[in-house]
Amino acid sequence: FDGTFSDPDGFHFIKSGTVCFIEGARRPTRRALDEVLGARELACHFENYNLGTKPLALVWRKSATMGIPYPKLKRNKVIKGCWVGEVR
């Protein structure tokens, strides 16, 4: 899974033995998958493969009032990896 995933019916193809790969953090996708699989008495036990942290990183934020992007320094920024798990 990569990107926004908002349709739980899209999980219909997942069955026991399916290996799931989720790029980045994607908490909403993992949460939706847990709910749908739980209703079918299944679960995907994910392993987090983070790539660690950067001590200092330049990130871009968008102004809430004007919508203009601006740079910001962030300490200990997590380098997103992926989540991999098998459905059982």
N, C-alpha and C positions, 0 to 999 in steps of 0.2 A: 504494500500500500504506500502510495506517495501522493501528497497533496491532500486537499480537503475531501473527506469521505462522509457524506451526510445521509446516505440511504442504507439503513440496516438491512433491507431486503437484498442488498448486494452481497451479503454474506451467505446466501443460500447455497452456494457451491462448496462451501467449506464442510468437510466431514472429518471423522477420526483419521489421523495419519497425515492430514494436510499440513505442510510446513508454511508458516506465515512469516513474511519479511516486511517490517515496517520501517521506512526510512525516517530518520530524525526522531524527535520525541513523540509527536502525534498522540498526546494523551486522549483527546476525544475519540480518536479511532480505536485505540486500545480499550477504552471504556465501553464503547458501543459493541465491540467484538465480544468483550466479556459478558455483557448483558444478553446478547443474542445467543451465544454459545451456551451460557448458563441455562437459558430457557429450554435448550435442547439436551441438557445434561452432559454438555461437553465443556472443555476448558482448554485454553492455549497458554501454556506455561512459558513465558518469554524470558529470554536471557538478554540483558542489556549489554551491548557492545559499544560503549562510549569511547570516544577517542581521546579522553582526558580533558584538560583545561589549558587555556592560555592565561599566563599571569596578567597580561594587559592587552586589551584589544580595542580597536576603534570600530564602533558600531554606528549605524545610522538610525535615527529616530525621526518621527514625523510630528511636527507641532500640532497639538490638538486644536488650537484655535485657527491657525492659518494654513495648516496642511503642508508646510514647507519642511523639507528634510534638513536635519542638522546633525553634525557629528557629536558623538559622546564617547568618552573613555570608560571602559568597563573592566573591572578587576575580576580575575578568576572566571573568565567566560568559558562555559562548557562547550567543547567542540562536539557537536551532535554526531552520533554514530548511527546505530540502528538497533532494532529489536528483532530477534529471531526466536521462533518457538514452534512446537509441534502440537497439533490439536489431539487431545485424548478424551 
